[in-house]
Amino acid sequence: MLEACRKIASDHGLVIESAGWRGLEPGFSFEPAFRVSIPAPAGKALKLDMEMFALLAEQYGLEAADFKREFIARGERFQITGIDPPRPKYPISVERIPDRRGFNSQPTMWSCCSKHRLNPDVH
């Protein structure tokens, strides 16, 4: 399926890459996730979310290297996936790793953890 999508994207001057699966629950349905973008100069997919994170990270007490950083909260694995300034109270986007469900978080939690390079364990 990914190869067919790559052909269609290529025909229109775009690139496509797999973004994994969402909604993985045993015995139920699942959703394949794709990312379509304008190709970067090297021909690879442009990582706009990563570049935007790098630009905004310091304003929220994070570093560019925190993008996709994994951590454990309430016994579950998450990763930081972005920053959304229009959500001033909860601008940090995180994703639960097993099912890729998204959540929003406050920056105050991250500023202390980022300074010490710790993985937060929030209860």
Helices and strands as residue ranges (DSSP letters): H 2-11, E 15-22, E 31-37, H 48-56, G 57-60, G 64-66, E 70-73, E 76-83, E 92-96, E 102-105, H 107-116
